[in-house]
Amino acid sequence: MARIFENGDITIDDIINATRETAEAIGKKSAERLEISRKRVEYFDAKAKLSKQYEKYGKLNYKLLNGEEVSDTELALTADKIAELLEKTERLSAELEESRDRINEVVSAASQVAQKAYDEIKKEVRGEGSSSAASDE
């Protein structure tokens, strides 16, 4: 196994493995971010449809108040559609929040691993990383 530094603890294989793992994690996170973007579009589409249904429901009720004839079926269908869209937006909102939290946890963990590796390499470069190196001198 090739060593980067004589008497060092970090090998080229360690760096290659860490780089590979990081690249794989980034690929997975990119796919998750794409899924989040798709859900976000779906969420805003549902919110727009919900707004239109509220508007329709309001107009129907306004007609009722003014004594105009309104179909009970149309009013009930509009209320059902509102309930359906409310459930959908709540579900998507919860999924988006869950996905964001999961990604934030992974990014934070990856950041900590990268910082630790950086600190270790910095110690090696300065000659502080190996107790055996100090005892050889």
C-alpha positions in Angstrom: 0.0 0.0 0.0 1.5 3.3 -1.0 1.9 5.8 1.8 1.5 9.6 1.2 3.8 10.4 4.0 6.5 8.2 5.5 5.2 6.9 8.8 1.9 8.5 8.1 -1.5 7.1 8.9 -3.2 8.2 5.6 -2.7 6.1 2.5 -3.5 6.9 -1.1 -6.1 4.1 -0.9 -7.7 5.9 2.0 -8.0 9.1 0.0 -9.3 7.2 -3.1 -11.9 5.4 -1.0 -13.0 8.6 0.7 -13.2 10.3 -2.6 -15.3 7.5 -4.1 -17.6 7.5 -1.1 -18.1 11.2 -1.3 -18.8 11.0 -5.1 -21.4 8.3 -4.5 -23.0 10.3 -1.7 -23.2 13.4 -3.9 -24.8 11.3 -6.7 -27.4 10.0 -4.3 -28.1 13.5 -3.0 -28.4 14.8 -6.5 -31.1 12.3 -7.2 -32.9 13.2 -4.0 -32.7 16.9 -4.8 -34.2 16.1 -8.2 -37.1 14.3 -6.4 -37.5 17.3 -4.1 -37.7 19.6 -7.1 -40.4 17.4 -8.6 -42.4 17.3 -5.4 -42.0 21.1 -5.1 -43.5 21.6 -8.5 -46.3 19.2 -7.7 -46.9 21.0 -4.4 -47.2 24.4 -6.0 -49.5 23.0 -8.7 -51.8 21.6 -6.0 -51.7 25.0 -4.2 -52.7 26.8 -7.4 -55.6 24.3 -8.0 -56.7 24.7 -4.4 -56.8 28.4 -4.8 -59.0 28.1 -7.9 -61.3 25.7 -6.1 -61.7 28.1 -3.1 -62.5 30.9 -5.6 -65.1 28.6 -7.3 -66.6 27.7 -3.9 -66.8 31.3 -2.9 -68.5 32.3 -6.2 -71.1 29.5 -5.7 -71.8 30.6 -2.2 -72.1 34.2 -3.3 -74.7 33.2 -5.9 -76.6 31.4 -3.2 -76.6 34.5 -1.0 -77.9 36.5 -3.9 -80.8 34.1 -4.4 -79.4 32.5 -7.6 -79.8 28.8 -8.2 -76.8 26.7 -7.5 -76.5 23.0 -7.9 -76.0 21.2 -4.5 -74.0 18.6 -6.4 -71.6 21.2 -7.8 -71.2 22.8 -4.4 -70.5 19.4 -2.8 -68.1 18.4 -5.6 -66.2 21.6 -5.1 -66.0 21.1 -1.4 -64.7 17.5 -1.9 -62.1 18.8 -4.4 -60.9 21.4 -1.8 -60.6 18.6 0.9 -58.7 16.4 -1.6 -56.3 19.2 -2.5 -55.8 20.3 1.1 -54.8 16.7 2.0 -52.4 16.6 -1.0 -50.7 19.9 -0.2 -50.3 18.8 3.5 -48.8 15.5 2.5 -46.5 17.0 0.0 -45.4 19.7 2.5 -44.6 17.0 5.1 -42.6 15.0 2.5 -40.7 18.1 1.4 -39.8 18.9 5.0 -38.8 15.3 5.7 -36.6 15.3 2.5 -34.9 18.6 3.4 -34.2 17.4 6.9 -32.7 14.2 5.6 -30.5 16.0 3.1 -29.4 18.5 5.7 -28.3 15.6 8.0 -26.3 14.0 5.3 -24.7 17.2 4.2 -23.8 18.0 7.8 -22.3 14.5 8.3 -20.3 14.7 5.0 -19.1 18.1 6.0 -17.8 16.8 9.3 -16.1 13.8 7.6 -14.4 16.2 5.1 -13.3 18.5 7.8 -11.8 15.6 9.8 -10.0 14.3 6.8 -8.7 17.8 6.0 -7.5 18.3 9.6 -5.7 14.9 9.5 -4.0 15.7 6.2 -3.0 19.1 7.6 -1.5 17.4 10.6 0.4 15.0 8.4 1.8 17.8 6.3 3.0 19.6 9.4 4.5 16.4 10.8 2.1 16.4 13.8 0.0 13.4 12.7 2.0 10.5 13.7 3.5 9.7 17.1 5.9 7.3 15.5 7.3 10.1 13.3 8.0 12.1 16.4 9.7 9.2 18.2 11.9 8.5 15.1 13.4 12.0 15.3 
